[in-house]
């Protein structure tokens, strides 16, 4: 995580300002905000994907394959903002066929790319939260 992307409290009572991206990760309730298309990219999923955002802000989103669309551990449910995301490509759709509890709002965090400024809310499904990993916290959010 870069110095520029340290955690700053986001006032969620006001809408995101023009040109800004606001992402809330549930159930943790952690919200981050940044100017559109400004994140440094370090190879975690597609640039400006939810996995890229999570990695830039030190938010744990499991990605066993390293974010190359070879597993489903970064499976998320997009609760708000789907209209501002890239369309899923065939590789993601094929991979999602192997995921548990696929819903209409299911995406892979490594492939769902934020294409527009706006507000996004994503949920990491309870059954997909794998907190016991080498180098990762051994507890869930709020523990």
VEXZATOR-269785 format. One record per residue (C-alpha): x negated, y, z negated; residue number from 1; residue in one letter. Coordinates in nm, 3 decimals. Example, Ala and Ser with C-alpha at 12.3 -4.5 7.8 and 13.67 -1.06 7.14 Angstrom:
<pt c1="-1.230" c2="-0.450" c3="-0.780" n="1" res="A"/>
<pt c1="-1.367" c2="-0.106" c3="-0.714" n="2" res="S"/>
//
This chain:
<pt c1="0.000" c2="0.000" c3="0.000" n="1" res="X"/>
<pt c1="-0.141" c2="0.336" c3="0.094" n="2" res="X"/>
<pt c1="-0.160" c2="0.637" c3="-0.138" n="3" res="X"/>
<pt c1="0.097" c2="0.813" c3="0.081" n="4" res="X"/>
<pt c1="0.345" c2="0.533" c3="0.019" n="5" res="X"/>
<pt c1="0.335" c2="0.528" c3="-0.359" n="6" res="X"/>
<pt c1="0.674" c2="0.484" c3="-0.520" n="7" res="X"/>
<pt c1="0.865" c2="0.811" c3="-0.554" n="8" res="X"/>
<pt c1="1.212" c2="0.827" c3="-0.706" n="9" res="X"/>
<pt c1="1.468" c2="0.874" c3="-0.426" n="10" res="X"/>
<pt c1="1.781" c2="1.076" c3="-0.504" n="11" res="X"/>
<pt c1="2.043" c2="0.842" c3="-0.361" n="12" res="X"/>
<pt c1="2.327" c2="1.077" c3="-0.457" n="13" res="X"/>
<pt c1="2.236" c2="1.283" c3="-0.149" n="14" res="X"/>
<pt c1="2.222" c2="1.153" c3="0.210" n="15" res="X"/>
<pt c1="1.884" c2="1.097" c3="0.371" n="16" res="X"/>
<pt c1="1.751" c2="1.412" c3="0.537" n="17" res="X"/>
<pt c1="1.736" c2="1.437" c3="0.915" n="18" res="X"/>
<pt c1="1.451" c2="1.233" c3="1.062" n="19" res="X"/>
<pt c1="1.412" c2="1.022" c3="0.747" n="20" res="X"/>
<pt c1="1.452" c2="0.649" c3="0.692" n="21" res="X"/>
<pt c1="1.596" c2="0.532" c3="0.360" n="22" res="X"/>
<pt c1="1.588" c2="0.161" c3="0.279" n="23" res="X"/>
<pt c1="1.736" c2="0.001" c3="-0.032" n="24" res="X"/>
<pt c1="1.632" c2="-0.355" c3="-0.113" n="25" res="X"/>
<pt c1="1.891" c2="-0.548" c3="-0.314" n="26" res="X"/>
<pt c1="1.938" c2="-0.694" c3="-0.567" n="27" res="X"/>
<pt c1="1.636" c2="-0.509" c3="-0.703" n="28" res="X"/>
<pt c1="1.797" c2="-0.177" c3="-0.614" n="29" res="X"/>
<pt c1="1.464" c2="-0.033" c3="-0.505" n="30" res="X"/>
<pt c1="1.499" c2="0.251" c3="-0.255" n="31" res="X"/>
<pt c1="1.220" c2="0.397" c3="-0.046" n="32" res="X"/>
<pt c1="1.228" c2="0.690" c3="0.194" n="33" res="X"/>
<pt c1="0.985" c2="0.807" c3="0.461" n="34" res="X"/>
<pt c1="0.979" c2="1.003" c3="0.789" n="35" res="X"/>
<pt c1="1.083" c2="0.784" c3="1.082" n="36" res="X"/>
<pt c1="0.800" c2="0.602" c3="1.264" n="37" res="X"/>
<pt c1="0.524" c2="0.705" c3="1.022" n="38" res="X"/>
<pt c1="0.439" c2="0.383" c3="0.839" n="39" res="X"/>
<pt c1="0.088" c2="0.248" c3="0.881" n="40" res="X"/>
<pt c1="0.111" c2="-0.096" c3="1.041" n="41" res="X"/>
<pt c1="-0.100" c2="-0.376" c3="0.901" n="42" res="X"/>
<pt c1="0.033" c2="-0.682" c3="1.080" n="43" res="X"/>
<pt c1="0.329" c2="-0.785" c3="0.862" n="44" res="X"/>
<pt c1="0.610" c2="-0.868" c3="1.101" n="45" res="X"/>
<pt c1="0.701" c2="-0.624" c3="1.377" n="46" res="X"/>
<pt c1="0.603" c2="-0.258" c3="1.324" n="47" res="X"/>
<pt c1="0.888" c2="-0.075" c3="1.140" n="48" res="X"/>
<pt c1="1.055" c2="-0.406" c3="1.047" n="49" res="X"/>
<pt c1="1.199" c2="-0.451" c3="0.699" n="50" res="X"/>
<pt c1="0.901" c2="-0.673" c3="0.618" n="51" res="X"/>
<pt c1="0.668" c2="-0.391" c3="0.728" n="52" res="X"/>
<pt c1="0.855" c2="-0.146" c3="0.503" n="53" res="X"/>
<pt c1="0.851" c2="-0.389" c3="0.209" n="54" res="X"/>
<pt c1="0.477" c2="-0.449" c3="0.243" n="55" res="X"/>
<pt c1="0.403" c2="-0.076" c3="0.269" n="56" res="X"/>
<pt c1="0.590" c2="-0.014" c3="-0.057" n="57" res="X"/>
<pt c1="0.479" c2="-0.322" c3="-0.250" n="58" res="X"/>
<pt c1="0.826" c2="-0.477" c3="-0.250" n="59" res="X"/>
<pt c1="0.822" c2="-0.855" c3="-0.252" n="60" res="X"/>
<pt c1="0.987" c2="-1.009" c3="0.055" n="61" res="X"/>
<pt c1="0.864" c2="-1.364" c3="0.100" n="62" res="X"/>
<pt c1="0.709" c2="-1.437" c3="0.441" n="63" res="X"/>
<pt c1="0.544" c2="-1.777" c3="0.433" n="64" res="X"/>
<pt c1="0.444" c2="-1.766" c3="0.801" n="65" res="X"/>
<pt c1="0.281" c2="-1.423" c3="0.773" n="66" res="X"/>
<pt c1="0.565" c2="-1.248" c3="0.953" n="67" res="X"/>
<pt c1="0.527" c2="-1.414" c3="1.293" n="68" res="X"/>
<pt c1="0.883" c2="-1.552" c3="1.321" n="69" res="X"/>
<pt c1="0.777" c2="-1.910" c3="1.248" n="70" res="X"/>
<pt c1="0.992" c2="-1.965" c3="0.937" n="71" res="X"/>
<pt c1="1.298" c2="-1.816" c3="0.766" n="72" res="X"/>
<pt c1="1.161" c2="-1.713" c3="0.426" n="73" res="X"/>
<pt c1="1.218" c2="-1.343" c3="0.505" n="74" res="X"/>
<pt c1="1.588" c2="-1.406" c3="0.582" n="75" res="X"/>
<pt c1="1.791" c2="-1.102" c3="0.471" n="76" res="X"/>
<pt c1="2.148" c2="-0.981" c3="0.494" n="77" res="X"/>
<pt c1="2.183" c2="-0.631" c3="0.640" n="78" res="X"/>
<pt c1="2.454" c2="-0.462" c3="0.431" n="79" res="X"/>
<pt c1="2.427" c2="-0.116" c3="0.587" n="80" res="X"/>
<pt c1="2.261" c2="0.035" c3="0.896" n="81" res="X"/>
<pt c1="2.277" c2="-0.255" c3="1.143" n="82" res="X"/>
<pt c1="2.356" c2="-0.012" c3="1.427" n="83" res="X"/>
<pt c1="2.008" c2="0.143" c3="1.389" n="84" res="X"/>
<pt c1="1.821" c2="-0.187" c3="1.428" n="85" res="X"/>
<pt c1="1.673" c2="-0.369" c3="1.724" n="86" res="X"/>
<pt c1="1.884" c2="-0.645" c3="1.872" n="87" res="X"/>
<pt c1="1.767" c2="-0.994" c3="1.774" n="88" res="X"/>
<pt c1="1.560" c2="-1.160" c3="2.045" n="89" res="X"/>
<pt c1="1.585" c2="-1.528" c3="2.143" n="90" res="X"/>
<pt c1="1.294" c2="-1.634" c3="1.919" n="91" res="X"/>
<pt c1="1.463" c2="-1.484" c3="1.611" n="92" res="X"/>
<pt c1="1.802" c2="-1.630" c3="1.706" n="93" res="X"/>
<pt c1="1.647" c2="-1.973" c3="1.756" n="94" res="X"/>
<pt c1="1.467" c2="-1.953" c3="1.421" n="95" res="X"/>
<pt c1="1.786" c2="-1.840" c3="1.242" n="96" res="X"/>
<pt c1="1.950" c2="-2.166" c3="1.348" n="97" res="X"/>
<pt c1="1.730" c2="-2.334" c3="1.084" n="98" res="X"/>
<pt c1="1.810" c2="-2.085" c3="0.805" n="99" res="X"/>
<pt c1="2.046" c2="-2.155" c3="0.518" n="100" res="X"/>
<pt c1="2.374" c2="-1.964" c3="0.476" n="101" res="X"/>
<pt c1="2.352" c2="-1.766" c3="0.800" n="102" res="X"/>
<pt c1="2.604" c2="-1.483" c3="0.809" n="103" res="X"/>
<pt c1="2.700" c2="-1.234" c3="1.081" n="104" res="X"/>
<pt c1="2.466" c2="-0.980" c3="0.915" n="105" res="X"/>
<pt c1="2.171" c2="-1.221" c3="0.880" n="106" res="X"/>
<pt c1="1.834" c2="-1.116" c3="1.021" n="107" res="X"/>
<pt c1="1.472" c2="-1.206" c3="0.970" n="108" res="X"/>
<pt c1="1.299" c2="-0.924" c3="0.786" n="109" res="X"/>
<pt c1="0.991" c2="-0.963" c3="1.006" n="110" res="X"/>
<pt c1="1.191" c2="-0.913" c3="1.328" n="111" res="X"/>
<pt c1="1.465" c2="-0.660" c3="1.239" n="112" res="X"/>
<pt c1="1.305" c2="-0.333" c3="1.353" n="113" res="X"/>
<pt c1="1.433" c2="0.006" c3="1.240" n="114" res="X"/>
<pt c1="1.481" c2="0.202" c3="1.564" n="115" res="X"/>
<pt c1="1.649" c2="0.516" c3="1.427" n="116" res="X"/>
<pt c1="1.631" c2="0.737" c3="1.120" n="117" res="X"/>
<pt c1="1.913" c2="0.667" c3="0.875" n="118" res="X"/>
<pt c1="2.016" c2="0.471" c3="0.569" n="119" res="X"/>
<pt c1="1.969" c2="0.095" c3="0.547" n="120" res="X"/>
<pt c1="2.063" c2="-0.150" c3="0.274" n="121" res="X"/>
<pt c1="1.936" c2="-0.506" c3="0.285" n="122" res="X"/>
<pt c1="1.988" c2="-0.792" c3="0.046" n="123" res="X"/>
<pt c1="1.748" c2="-1.076" c3="-0.016" n="124" res="X"/>
<pt c1="1.985" c2="-1.369" c3="-0.075" n="125" res="X"/>
<pt c1="1.954" c2="-1.524" c3="-0.421" n="126" res="X"/>
<pt c1="1.875" c2="-1.869" c3="-0.282" n="127" res="X"/>
<pt c1="1.592" c2="-1.720" c3="-0.071" n="128" res="X"/>
<pt c1="1.404" c2="-1.544" c3="-0.351" n="129" res="X"/>
<pt c1="1.087" c2="-1.745" c3="-0.401" n="130" res="X"/>
<pt c1="0.903" c2="-1.565" c3="-0.681" n="131" res="X"/>
<pt c1="0.664" c2="-1.843" c3="-0.780" n="132" res="X"/>
<pt c1="0.383" c2="-1.801" c3="-0.529" n="133" res="X"/>
<pt c1="0.014" c2="-1.752" c3="-0.557" n="134" res="X"/>
<pt c1="-0.052" c2="-1.382" c3="-0.602" n="135" res="X"/>
<pt c1="0.316" c2="-1.291" c3="-0.636" n="136" res="X"/>
<pt c1="0.519" c2="-1.222" c3="-0.949" n="137" res="X"/>
<pt c1="0.646" c2="-1.530" c3="-1.132" n="138" res="X"/>
<pt c1="0.976" c2="-1.362" c3="-1.216" n="139" res="X"/>
<pt c1="1.264" c2="-1.207" c3="-1.030" n="140" res="X"/>
<pt c1="1.367" c2="-0.844" c3="-1.010" n="141" res="X"/>
<pt c1="1.456" c2="-0.687" c3="-1.342" n="142" res="X"/>
<pt c1="1.295" c2="-0.968" c3="-1.546" n="143" res="X"/>
//
